[in-house]
Amino acid sequence: MNFFLDENFPKSAHAYLTQRGHVCFDVRDCLPQGSDDRTVFQTAQAHRSVFLTTDKDFYHTVPFFYPSHDDVVVISLHQPNRKALLQRLQWFLDYAPVSMANTIYLLRDKTFVVSRLP
């Protein structure tokens, strides 16, 4: 799978994903720092990648602006840190269903929500 890291996602996720055999792009290598959300998400889509972010706004806005998109994974933790984010990412890779288009995953500390657009 291809993954695209938002600027709020730990850089160490890049190495972790590539070690697991995935292709990983990082917004920090593709766009200027502070690029607006729309540009960031459109760039992720241009890379045909699952978008990884901690910005919960994407969970709410993507369905309205992008009726067709590659998957989005939002990890929203009570006390986010690099280790906790990577643990939730590992859980996602180990247990989430095979990537499906138009799916948004919201991963919390102990729960998750999956939204699929028709």
DOKOL-674711 format. One record per residue: residue number from 1; residue in one letter; x, y, z of N, C-alpha, C in turn. Coordinates in Angstrom, 3 decimals. Example, Ala and Ser with C-alpha at 12.3 -4.5 7.8 and 13.67 -1.06 7.14 Angstrom:
<nodes>
node resi=1 | resn=a | n.xx=13.190 | n.yy=-5.690 | n.zz=7.800 | ca.xx=12.300 | ca.yy=-4.500 | ca.zz=7.800 | c.xx=13.200 | c.yy=-3.300 | c.zz=7.800
node resi=2 | resn=s | n.xx=12.850 | n.yy=-2.250 | n.zz=7.080 | ca.xx=13.670 | ca.yy=-1.060 | ca.zz=7.140 | c.xx=12.900 | c.yy=0.030 | c.zz=7.870
</nodes>
This chain:
<nodes>
node resi=1 | resn=m | n.xx=0.832 | n.yy=-1.181 | n.zz=0.000 | ca.xx=0.000 | ca.yy=0.000 | ca.zz=0.000 | c.xx=0.876 | c.yy=1.243 | c.zz=0.000
node resi=2 | resn=n | n.xx=0.332 | n.yy=2.318 | n.zz=-0.513 | ca.xx=0.985 | ca.yy=3.616 | ca.zz=-0.457 | c.xx=0.397 | c.yy=4.414 | c.zz=0.701
node resi=3 | resn=f | n.xx=1.251 | n.yy=5.094 | n.zz=1.436 | ca.xx=0.823 | ca.yy=5.951 | ca.zz=2.537 | c.xx=1.394 | c.yy=7.347 | c.zz=2.333
node resi=4 | resn=f | n.xx=0.652 | n.yy=8.343 | n.zz=2.794 | ca.xx=1.079 | ca.yy=9.732 | ca.zz=2.712 | c.xx=0.951 | c.yy=10.332 | c.zz=4.108
node resi=5 | resn=l | n.xx=2.078 | n.yy=10.774 | n.zz=4.680 | ca.xx=2.098 | ca.yy=11.312 | ca.zz=6.034 | c.xx=1.826 | c.yy=12.803 | c.zz=6.046
node resi=6 | resn=d | n.xx=0.856 | n.yy=13.212 | n.zz=6.851 | ca.xx=0.609 | ca.yy=14.626 | ca.zz=7.091 | c.xx=1.756 | c.yy=15.164 | c.zz=7.949
node resi=7 | resn=e | n.xx=1.914 | n.yy=16.488 | n.zz=7.984 | ca.xx=3.040 | ca.yy=17.069 | ca.zz=8.716 | c.xx=2.952 | c.yy=16.864 | c.zz=10.219
node resi=8 | resn=n | n.xx=1.786 | n.yy=16.513 | n.zz=10.738 | ca.xx=1.653 | ca.yy=16.287 | ca.zz=12.176 | c.xx=1.918 | c.yy=14.831 | c.zz=12.563
node resi=9 | resn=f | n.xx=2.238 | n.yy=14.002 | n.zz=11.595 | ca.xx=2.504 | ca.yy=12.590 | ca.zz=11.861 | c.xx=4.001 | c.yy=12.397 | c.zz=12.062
node resi=10 | resn=p | n.xx=4.412 | n.yy=11.538 | n.zz=12.996 | ca.xx=5.853 | ca.yy=11.374 | ca.zz=13.265 | c.xx=6.629 | c.yy=10.901 | c.zz=12.034
node resi=11 | resn=k | n.xx=7.779 | n.yy=11.494 | n.zz=11.832 | ca.xx=8.641 | ca.yy=11.094 | ca.zz=10.713 | c.xx=9.060 | c.yy=9.633 | c.zz=10.822
node resi=12 | resn=s | n.xx=9.136 | n.yy=9.119 | n.zz=12.036 | ca.xx=9.550 | ca.yy=7.725 | ca.zz=12.227 | c.xx=8.550 | c.yy=6.742 | c.zz=11.605
node resi=13 | resn=a | n.xx=7.346 | n.yy=7.194 | n.zz=11.337 | ca.xx=6.363 | ca.yy=6.325 | ca.zz=10.680 | c.xx=6.821 | c.yy=5.958 | c.zz=9.270
node resi=14 | resn=h | n.xx=7.581 | n.yy=6.832 | n.zz=8.640 | ca.xx=8.082 | ca.yy=6.560 | ca.zz=7.293 | c.xx=8.938 | c.yy=5.299 | c.zz=7.294
node resi=15 | resn=a | n.xx=9.910 | n.yy=5.236 | n.zz=8.194 | ca.xx=10.783 | ca.yy=4.058 | ca.zz=8.284 | c.xx=9.986 | c.yy=2.817 | c.zz=8.665
node resi=16 | resn=y | n.xx=9.069 | n.yy=2.971 | n.zz=9.600 | ca.xx=8.243 | ca.yy=1.839 | ca.zz=10.045 | c.xx=7.436 | c.yy=1.274 | c.zz=8.878
node resi=17 | resn=l | n.xx=6.806 | n.yy=2.129 | n.zz=8.111 | ca.xx=5.983 | ca.yy=1.669 | ca.zz=6.981 | c.xx=6.824 | c.yy=1.017 | c.zz=5.889
node resi=18 | resn=t | n.xx=7.969 | n.yy=1.602 | n.zz=5.578 | ca.xx=8.800 | ca.yy=1.012 | ca.zz=4.530 | c.xx=9.388 | c.yy=-0.330 | c.zz=4.984
node resi=19 | resn=q | n.xx=9.684 | n.yy=-0.472 | n.zz=6.274 | ca.xx=10.155 | ca.yy=-1.762 | ca.zz=6.784 | c.xx=9.093 | c.yy=-2.841 | c.zz=6.630
node resi=20 | resn=r | n.xx=7.844 | n.yy=-2.451 | n.zz=6.663 | ca.xx=6.730 | ca.yy=-3.393 | ca.zz=6.497 | c.xx=6.365 | c.yy=-3.601 | c.zz=5.034
node resi=21 | resn=g | n.xx=7.157 | n.yy=-3.012 | n.zz=4.129 | ca.xx=6.961 | ca.yy=-3.244 | ca.zz=2.701 | c.xx=6.029 | c.yy=-2.268 | c.zz=2.001
node resi=22 | resn=h | n.xx=5.697 | n.yy=-1.173 | n.zz=2.658 | ca.xx=4.805 | ca.yy=-0.185 | ca.zz=2.054 | c.xx=5.614 | c.yy=0.945 | c.zz=1.431
node resi=23 | resn=v | n.xx=4.980 | n.yy=1.678 | n.zz=0.557 | ca.xx=5.572 | ca.yy=2.887 | ca.zz=-0.018 | c.xx=5.052 | c.yy=4.055 | c.zz=0.804
node resi=24 | resn=c | n.xx=5.926 | n.yy=4.971 | n.zz=1.153 | ca.xx=5.519 | ca.yy=6.078 | ca.zz=2.032 | c.xx=6.013 | c.yy=7.407 | c.zz=1.469
node resi=25 | resn=f | n.xx=5.106 | n.yy=8.358 | n.zz=1.417 | ca.xx=5.417 | ca.yy=9.729 | ca.zz=1.032 | c.xx=5.183 | c.yy=10.616 | c.zz=2.252
node resi=26 | resn=d | n.xx=5.921 | n.yy=11.697 | n.zz=2.331 | ca.xx=5.801 | ca.yy=12.615 | ca.zz=3.460 | c.xx=5.535 | c.yy=14.013 | c.zz=2.924
node resi=27 | resn=v | n.xx=4.503 | n.yy=14.655 | n.zz=3.438 | ca.xx=4.164 | ca.yy=15.999 | ca.zz=2.971 | c.xx=5.349 | c.yy=16.937 | c.zz=3.112
node resi=28 | resn=r | n.xx=6.191 | n.yy=16.711 | n.zz=4.108 | ca.xx=7.355 | ca.yy=17.585 | ca.zz=4.338 | c.xx=8.351 | c.yy=17.516 | c.zz=3.191
node resi=29 | resn=d | n.xx=8.288 | n.yy=16.426 | n.zz=2.395 | ca.xx=9.161 | ca.yy=16.290 | ca.zz=1.232 | c.xx=8.482 | c.yy=16.751 | c.zz=-0.055
node resi=30 | resn=c | n.xx=7.180 | n.yy=16.991 | n.zz=0.004 | ca.xx=6.412 | ca.yy=17.271 | ca.zz=-1.214 | c.xx=5.900 | c.yy=18.704 | c.zz=-1.320
node resi=31 | resn=l | n.xx=5.655 | n.yy=19.336 | n.zz=-0.194 | ca.xx=5.029 | ca.yy=20.665 | ca.zz=-0.187 | c.xx=5.719 | c.yy=21.581 | c.zz=0.819
node resi=32 | resn=p | n.xx=5.553 | n.yy=22.886 | n.zz=0.652 | ca.xx=6.102 | ca.yy=23.822 | ca.zz=1.647 | c.xx=5.409 | c.yy=23.640 | c.zz=3.003
node resi=33 | resn=q | n.xx=6.132 | n.yy=23.882 | n.zz=4.073 | ca.xx=5.574 | ca.yy=23.775 | ca.zz=5.417 | c.xx=4.377 | c.yy=24.710 | c.zz=5.553
node resi=34 | resn=g | n.xx=3.334 | n.yy=24.227 | n.zz=6.219 | ca.xx=2.155 | ca.yy=25.042 | ca.zz=6.446 | c.xx=1.194 | c.yy=25.107 | c.zz=5.279
node resi=35 | resn=s | n.xx=1.345 | n.yy=24.233 | n.zz=4.288 | ca.xx=0.412 | ca.yy=24.217 | ca.zz=3.156 | c.xx=-0.997 | c.yy=23.950 | c.zz=3.674
node resi=36 | resn=d | n.xx=-1.991 | n.yy=24.518 | n.zz=2.996 | ca.xx=-3.368 | ca.yy=24.368 | ca.zz=3.464 | c.xx=-3.841 | c.yy=22.920 | c.zz=3.310
node resi=37 | resn=d | n.xx=-4.834 | n.yy=22.561 | n.zz=4.107 | ca.xx=-5.328 | ca.yy=21.179 | ca.zz=4.151 | c.xx=-5.761 | c.yy=20.665 | c.zz=2.789
node resi=38 | resn=r | n.xx=-6.416 | n.yy=21.502 | n.zz=2.025 | ca.xx=-6.894 | ca.yy=21.055 | ca.zz=0.702 | c.xx=-5.738 | c.yy=20.659 | c.zz=-0.205
node resi=39 | resn=t | n.xx=-4.696 | n.yy=21.473 | n.zz=-0.222 | ca.xx=-3.525 | ca.yy=21.174 | ca.zz=-1.046 | c.xx=-2.852 | c.yy=19.893 | c.zz=-0.570
node resi=40 | resn=v | n.xx=-2.732 | n.yy=19.737 | n.zz=0.740 | ca.xx=-2.108 | ca.yy=18.535 | ca.zz=1.301 | c.xx=-2.904 | c.yy=17.296 | c.zz=0.902
node resi=41 | resn=f | n.xx=-4.223 | n.yy=17.351 | n.zz=1.074 | ca.xx=-5.039 | ca.yy=16.180 | ca.zz=0.757 | c.xx=-5.030 | c.yy=15.885 | c.zz=-0.742
node resi=42 | resn=q | n.xx=-5.077 | n.yy=16.906 | n.zz=-1.569 | ca.xx=-5.029 | ca.yy=16.691 | ca.zz=-3.015 | c.xx=-3.697 | c.yy=16.075 | c.zz=-3.432
node resi=43 | resn=t | n.xx=-2.626 | n.yy=16.449 | n.zz=-2.765 | ca.xx=-1.316 | ca.yy=15.863 | ca.zz=-3.059 | c.xx=-1.295 | c.yy=14.390 | c.zz=-2.665
node resi=44 | resn=a | n.xx=-1.877 | n.yy=14.062 | n.zz=-1.526 | ca.xx=-1.973 | ca.yy=12.655 | ca.zz=-1.111 | c.xx=-2.766 | c.yy=11.856 | c.zz=-2.144
node resi=45 | resn=q | n.xx=-3.840 | n.yy=12.437 | n.zz=-2.652 | ca.xx=-4.658 | ca.yy=11.754 | ca.zz=-3.648 | c.xx=-3.901 | c.yy=11.584 | c.zz=-4.957
node resi=46 | resn=a | n.xx=-3.110 | n.yy=12.578 | n.zz=-5.324 | ca.xx=-2.299 | ca.yy=12.475 | ca.zz=-6.538 | c.xx=-1.290 | c.yy=11.332 | c.zz=-6.430
node resi=47 | resn=h | n.xx=-0.861 | n.yy=11.028 | n.zz=-5.199 | ca.xx=0.066 | ca.yy=9.918 | ca.zz=-4.963 | c.xx=-0.673 | c.yy=8.590 | c.zz=-4.782
node resi=48 | resn=r | n.xx=-2.015 | n.yy=8.601 | n.zz=-4.888 | ca.xx=-2.837 | ca.yy=7.391 | ca.zz=-4.732 | c.xx=-2.483 | c.yy=6.685 | c.zz=-3.424
node resi=49 | resn=s | n.xx=-2.520 | n.yy=7.461 | n.zz=-2.344 | ca.xx=-2.049 | ca.yy=6.986 | ca.zz=-1.051 | c.xx=-3.112 | c.yy=7.091 | c.zz=0.029
node resi=50 | resn=v | n.xx=-2.998 | n.yy=6.200 | n.zz=1.015 | ca.xx=-3.779 | ca.yy=6.314 | ca.zz=2.236 | c.xx=-3.199 | c.yy=7.506 | c.zz=2.995
node resi=51 | resn=f | n.xx=-4.053 | n.yy=8.433 | n.zz=3.373 | ca.xx=-3.617 | ca.yy=9.649 | ca.zz=4.045 | c.xx=-3.604 | c.yy=9.417 | c.zz=5.549
node resi=52 | resn=l | n.xx=-2.454 | n.yy=9.597 | n.zz=6.194 | ca.xx=-2.298 | ca.yy=9.426 | ca.zz=7.643 | c.xx=-2.159 | c.yy=10.793 | c.zz=8.302
node resi=53 | resn=t | n.xx=-3.009 | n.yy=11.056 | n.zz=9.296 | ca.xx=-2.985 | ca.yy=12.346 | ca.zz=9.968 | c.xx=-3.471 | c.yy=12.216 | c.zz=11.406
node resi=54 | resn=t | n.xx=-3.178 | n.yy=13.232 | n.zz=12.192 | ca.xx=-3.759 | ca.yy=13.323 | ca.zz=13.531 | c.xx=-4.794 | c.yy=14.448 | c.zz=13.574
node resi=55 | resn=d | n.xx=-5.023 | n.yy=15.089 | n.zz=12.461 | ca.xx=-5.949 | ca.yy=16.216 | ca.zz=12.360 | c.xx=-7.377 | c.yy=15.698 | c.zz=12.158
node resi=56 | resn=k | n.xx=-8.163 | n.yy=15.748 | n.zz=13.226 | ca.xx=-9.519 | ca.yy=15.205 | ca.zz=13.211 | c.xx=-10.435 | c.yy=15.940 | c.zz=12.226
node resi=57 | resn=d | n.xx=-10.074 | n.yy=17.135 | n.zz=11.825 | ca.xx=-10.876 | ca.yy=17.863 | ca.zz=10.839 | c.xx=-11.049 | c.yy=17.067 | c.zz=9.550
node resi=58 | resn=f | n.xx=-10.034 | n.yy=16.313 | n.zz=9.171 | ca.xx=-10.134 | ca.yy=15.535 | ca.zz=7.940 | c.xx=-11.249 | c.yy=14.489 | c.zz=8.024
node resi=59 | resn=y | n.xx=-11.474 | n.yy=13.952 | n.zz=9.209 | ca.xx=-12.541 | ca.yy=12.962 | ca.zz=9.375 | c.xx=-13.895 | c.yy=13.575 | c.zz=9.023
node resi=60 | resn=h | n.xx=-14.059 | n.yy=14.832 | n.zz=9.354 | ca.xx=-15.339 | ca.yy=15.499 | ca.zz=9.138 | c.xx=-15.464 | c.yy=16.149 | c.zz=7.764
node resi=61 | resn=t | n.xx=-14.363 | n.yy=16.625 | n.zz=7.195 | ca.xx=-14.462 | ca.yy=17.403 | ca.zz=5.956 | c.xx=-14.281 | c.yy=16.601 | c.zz=4.673
node resi=62 | resn=v | n.xx=-13.481 | n.yy=15.558 | n.zz=4.696 | ca.xx=-13.226 | ca.yy=14.805 | ca.zz=3.463 | c.xx=-14.513 | c.yy=14.328 | c.zz=2.790
node resi=63 | resn=p | n.xx=-15.472 | n.yy=13.764 | n.zz=3.521 | ca.xx=-16.683 | ca.yy=13.288 | ca.zz=2.837 | c.xx=-17.443 | c.yy=14.393 | c.zz=2.087
node resi=64 | resn=f | n.xx=-17.344 | n.yy=15.626 | n.zz=2.560 | ca.xx=-18.059 | ca.yy=16.725 | ca.zz=1.924 | c.xx=-17.352 | c.yy=17.263 | c.zz=0.689
node resi=65 | resn=f | n.xx=-16.039 | n.yy=17.277 | n.zz=0.730 | ca.xx=-15.280 | ca.yy=17.863 | ca.zz=-0.374 | c.xx=-14.791 | c.yy=16.843 | c.zz=-1.397
node resi=66 | resn=y | n.xx=-14.702 | n.yy=15.585 | n.zz=-1.003 | ca.xx=-14.147 | ca.yy=14.561 | ca.zz=-1.885 | c.xx=-15.039 | c.yy=13.321 | c.zz=-1.870
node resi=67 | resn=p | n.xx=-16.060 | n.yy=13.284 | n.zz=-2.711 | ca.xx=-16.956 | ca.yy=12.123 | ca.zz=-2.710 | c.xx=-16.238 | c.yy=10.830 | c.zz=-3.114
node resi=68 | resn=s | n.xx=-15.125 | n.yy=10.969 | n.zz=-3.814 | ca.xx=-14.328 | ca.yy=9.803 | ca.zz=-4.184 | c.xx=-12.885 | c.yy=10.089 | c.zz=-3.770
node resi=69 | resn=h | n.xx=-12.307 | n.yy=9.177 | n.zz=-2.981 | ca.xx=-10.951 | ca.yy=9.407 | ca.zz=-2.476 | c.xx=-10.333 | c.yy=8.076 | c.zz=-2.052
node resi=70 | resn=d | n.xx=-9.021 | n.yy=8.106 | n.zz=-1.896 | ca.xx=-8.336 | ca.yy=6.974 | ca.zz=-1.287 | c.xx=-8.569 | c.yy=7.060 | c.zz=0.215
node resi=71 | resn=d | n.xx=-8.251 | n.yy=6.016 | n.zz=0.919 | ca.xx=-8.533 | ca.yy=5.955 | ca.zz=2.359 | c.xx=-7.860 | c.yy=7.076 | c.zz=3.144
node resi=72 | resn=v | n.xx=-8.483 | n.yy=7.380 | n.zz=4.285 | ca.xx=-7.955 | ca.yy=8.356 | ca.zz=5.229 | c.xx=-7.915 | c.yy=7.675 | c.zz=6.590
node resi=73 | resn=v | n.xx=-6.790 | n.yy=7.802 | n.zz=7.293 | ca.xx=-6.670 | ca.yy=7.283 | ca.zz=8.648 | c.xx=-6.328 | c.yy=8.454 | c.zz=9.558
node resi=74 | resn=v | n.xx=-7.257 | n.yy=8.761 | n.zz=10.456 | ca.xx=-7.056 | ca.yy=9.819 | ca.zz=11.437 | c.xx=-6.829 | c.yy=9.140 | c.zz=12.785
node resi=75 | resn=i | n.xx=-5.692 | n.yy=9.422 | n.zz=13.406 | ca.xx=-5.417 | ca.yy=8.878 | ca.zz=14.728 | c.xx=-5.540 | c.yy=10.017 | c.zz=15.725
node resi=76 | resn=s | n.xx=-6.565 | n.yy=9.932 | n.zz=16.559 | ca.xx=-6.886 | ca.yy=10.981 | ca.zz=17.522 | c.xx=-6.796 | c.yy=10.390 | c.zz=18.930
node resi=77 | resn=l | n.xx=-5.695 | n.yy=10.676 | n.zz=19.610 | ca.xx=-5.435 | ca.yy=10.103 | ca.zz=20.928 | c.xx=-5.533 | c.yy=11.169 | c.zz=22.014
node resi=78 | resn=h | n.xx=-5.871 | n.yy=10.723 | n.zz=23.223 | ca.xx=-5.984 | ca.yy=11.638 | ca.zz=24.360 | c.xx=-4.641 | c.yy=12.304 | c.zz=24.655
node resi=79 | resn=q | n.xx=-3.579 | n.yy=11.524 | n.zz=24.657 | ca.xx=-2.235 | ca.yy=12.052 | ca.zz=24.870 | c.xx=-1.330 | c.yy=11.536 | c.zz=23.751
node resi=80 | resn=p | n.xx=-1.398 | n.yy=12.181 | n.zz=22.593 | ca.xx=-0.616 | ca.yy=11.685 | ca.zz=21.468 | c.xx=0.882 | c.yy=11.895 | c.zz=21.678
node resi=81 | resn=n | n.xx=1.622 | n.yy=10.881 | n.zz=21.342 | ca.xx=3.075 | ca.yy=10.971 | ca.zz=21.290 | c.xx=3.521 | c.yy=9.974 | c.zz=20.223
node resi=82 | resn=r | n.xx=4.774 | n.yy=10.050 | n.zz=19.852 | ca.xx=5.282 | ca.yy=9.225 | ca.zz=18.756 | c.xx=5.009 | c.yy=7.747 | c.zz=18.994
node resi=83 | resn=k | n.xx=5.325 | n.yy=7.256 | n.zz=20.176 | ca.xx=5.157 | ca.yy=5.834 | ca.zz=20.481 | c.xx=3.687 | c.yy=5.416 | c.zz=20.385
node resi=84 | resn=a | n.xx=2.798 | n.yy=6.194 | n.zz=20.957 | ca.xx=1.372 | ca.yy=5.855 | ca.zz=20.940 | c.xx=0.810 | c.yy=5.902 | c.zz=19.520
node resi=85 | resn=l | n.xx=1.223 | n.yy=6.886 | n.zz=18.731 | ca.xx=0.750 | ca.yy=6.978 | ca.zz=17.350 | c.xx=1.219 | c.yy=5.776 | c.zz=16.530
node resi=86 | resn=l | n.xx=2.471 | n.yy=5.394 | n.zz=16.721 | ca.xx=2.992 | ca.yy=4.239 | ca.zz=15.985 | c.xx=2.323 | c.yy=2.936 | c.zz=16.427
node resi=87 | resn=q | n.xx=1.959 | n.yy=2.828 | n.zz=17.695 | ca.xx=1.241 | ca.yy=1.640 | ca.zz=18.166 | c.xx=-0.138 | c.yy=1.543 | c.zz=17.520
node resi=88 | resn=r | n.xx=-0.841 | n.yy=2.658 | n.zz=17.410 | ca.xx=-2.161 | ca.yy=2.633 | ca.zz=16.762 | c.xx=-2.012 | c.yy=2.354 | c.zz=15.268
node resi=89 | resn=l | n.xx=-0.969 | n.yy=2.892 | n.zz=14.653 | ca.xx=-0.710 | ca.yy=2.602 | ca.zz=13.243 | c.xx=-0.443 | c.yy=1.118 | c.zz=13.060
node resi=90 | resn=q | n.xx=0.337 | n.yy=0.529 | n.zz=13.958 | ca.xx=0.602 | ca.yy=-0.904 | ca.zz=13.893 | c.xx=-0.698 | c.yy=-1.684 | c.zz=14.015
node resi=91 | resn=w | n.xx=-1.546 | n.yy=-1.301 | n.zz=14.945 | ca.xx=-2.834 | ca.yy=-1.978 | ca.zz=15.098 | c.xx=-3.628 | c.yy=-1.888 | c.zz=13.803
node resi=92 | resn=f | n.xx=-3.658 | n.yy=-0.719 | n.zz=13.201 | ca.xx=-4.385 | ca.yy=-0.534 | ca.zz=11.945 | c.xx=-3.859 | c.yy=-1.484 | c.zz=10.868
node resi=93 | resn=l | n.xx=-2.551 | n.yy=-1.546 | n.zz=10.726 | ca.xx=-1.958 | ca.yy=-2.409 | ca.zz=9.702 | c.xx=-2.223 | c.yy=-3.885 | c.zz=9.978
node resi=94 | resn=d | n.xx=-2.243 | n.yy=-4.265 | n.zz=11.247 | ca.xx=-2.438 | ca.yy=-5.666 | ca.zz=11.613 | c.xx=-3.899 | c.yy=-6.115 | c.zz=11.541
node resi=95 | resn=y | n.xx=-4.831 | n.yy=-5.199 | n.zz=11.824 | ca.xx=-6.221 | ca.yy=-5.628 | ca.zz=11.993 | c.xx=-7.252 | c.yy=-4.978 | c.zz=11.081
node resi=96 | resn=a | n.xx=-6.920 | n.yy=-3.886 | n.zz=10.472 | ca.xx=-7.909 | ca.yy=-3.214 | ca.zz=9.623 | c.xx=-8.115 | c.yy=-4.022 | c.zz=8.341
node resi=97 | resn=p | n.xx=-9.302 | n.yy=-3.919 | n.zz=7.762 | ca.xx=-9.549 | ca.yy=-4.625 | ca.zz=6.508 | c.xx=-8.668 | c.yy=-4.075 | c.zz=5.397
node resi=98 | resn=v | n.xx=-8.568 | n.yy=-4.831 | n.zz=4.337 | ca.xx=-7.795 | ca.yy=-4.388 | ca.zz=3.185 | c.xx=-8.347 | c.yy=-3.038 | c.zz=2.737
node resi=99 | resn=s | n.xx=-7.454 | n.yy=-2.170 | n.zz=2.322 | ca.xx=-7.851 | ca.yy=-0.829 | ca.zz=1.923 | c.xx=-9.014 | c.yy=-0.839 | c.zz=0.937
node resi=100 | resn=m | n.xx=-9.958 | n.yy=0.020 | n.zz=1.216 | ca.xx=-11.097 | ca.yy=0.177 | ca.zz=0.337 | c.xx=-11.215 | c.yy=1.657 | c.zz=0.010
node resi=101 | resn=a | n.xx=-11.549 | n.yy=1.979 | n.zz=-1.219 | ca.xx=-11.708 | ca.yy=3.375 | ca.zz=-1.596 | c.xx=-12.854 | c.yy=3.993 | c.zz=-0.803
node resi=102 | resn=n | n.xx=-12.763 | n.yy=5.282 | n.zz=-0.590 | ca.xx=-13.824 | ca.yy=6.058 | ca.zz=0.051 | c.xx=-14.085 | c.yy=5.653 | c.zz=1.499
node resi=103 | resn=t | n.xx=-13.044 | n.yy=5.244 | n.zz=2.199 | ca.xx=-13.178 | ca.yy=4.838 | ca.zz=3.596 | c.xx=-12.335 | c.yy=5.766 | c.zz=4.472
node resi=104 | resn=i | n.xx=-12.926 | n.yy=6.182 | n.zz=5.590 | ca.xx=-12.221 | ca.yy=7.016 | ca.zz=6.549 | c.xx=-12.227 | c.yy=6.288 | c.zz=7.894
node resi=105 | resn=y | n.xx=-11.048 | n.yy=6.119 | n.zz=8.463 | ca.xx=-10.894 | ca.yy=5.455 | ca.zz=9.757 | c.xx=-10.544 | c.yy=6.512 | c.zz=10.793
node resi=106 | resn=l | n.xx=-11.241 | n.yy=6.491 | n.zz=11.905 | ca.xx=-10.909 | ca.yy=7.343 | ca.zz=13.042 | c.xx=-10.491 | c.yy=6.414 | c.zz=14.167
node resi=107 | resn=l | n.xx=-9.197 | n.yy=6.411 | n.zz=14.477 | ca.xx=-8.662 | ca.yy=5.547 | ca.zz=15.525 | c.xx=-8.468 | c.yy=6.373 | c.zz=16.785
node resi=108 | resn=r | n.xx=-9.083 | n.yy=5.927 | n.zz=17.857 | ca.xx=-8.929 | ca.yy=6.577 | ca.zz=19.163 | c.xx=-8.090 | c.yy=5.677 | c.zz=20.051
node resi=109 | resn=d | n.xx=-7.974 | n.yy=6.030 | n.zz=21.316 | ca.xx=-7.132 | ca.yy=5.258 | ca.zz=22.224 | c.xx=-7.534 | c.yy=3.782 | c.zz=22.273
node resi=110 | resn=k | n.xx=-8.810 | n.yy=3.497 | n.zz=22.427 | ca.xx=-9.247 | ca.yy=2.104 | ca.zz=22.567 | c.xx=-10.398 | c.yy=1.740 | c.zz=21.643
node resi=111 | resn=t | n.xx=-10.827 | n.yy=2.679 | n.zz=20.817 | ca.xx=-11.937 | ca.yy=2.424 | ca.zz=19.908 | c.xx=-11.584 | c.yy=2.915 | c.zz=18.515
node resi=112 | resn=f | n.xx=-12.444 | n.yy=2.602 | n.zz=17.561 | ca.xx=-12.275 | ca.yy=3.124 | ca.zz=16.210 | c.xx=-13.646 | c.yy=3.238 | c.zz=15.555
node resi=113 | resn=v | n.xx=-13.707 | n.yy=4.094 | n.zz=14.558 | ca.xx=-14.921 | ca.yy=4.299 | ca.zz=13.772 | c.xx=-14.521 | c.yy=4.186 | c.zz=12.314
node resi=114 | resn=v | n.xx=-15.336 | n.yy=3.500 | n.zz=11.533 | ca.xx=-15.081 | ca.yy=3.377 | ca.zz=10.107 | c.xx=-16.264 | c.yy=3.994 | c.zz=9.371
node resi=115 | resn=s | n.xx=-15.983 | n.yy=4.933 | n.zz=8.483 | ca.xx=-17.025 | ca.yy=5.550 | ca.zz=7.669 | c.xx=-16.724 | c.yy=5.250 | c.zz=6.206
node resi=116 | resn=r | n.xx=-17.702 | n.yy=4.675 | n.zz=5.548 | ca.xx=-17.548 | ca.yy=4.383 | ca.zz=4.118 | c.xx=-18.566 | c.yy=5.192 | c.zz=3.345
node resi=117 | resn=l | n.xx=-18.087 | n.yy=5.846 | n.zz=2.321 | ca.xx=-18.988 | ca.yy=6.605 | ca.zz=1.466 | c.xx=-19.495 | c.yy=5.700 | c.zz=0.349
node resi=118 | resn=p | n.xx=-20.722 | n.yy=5.929 | n.zz=-0.071 | ca.xx=-21.271 | ca.yy=5.072 | ca.zz=-1.147 | c.xx=-20.530 | c.yy=5.228 | c.zz=-2.450
</nodes>
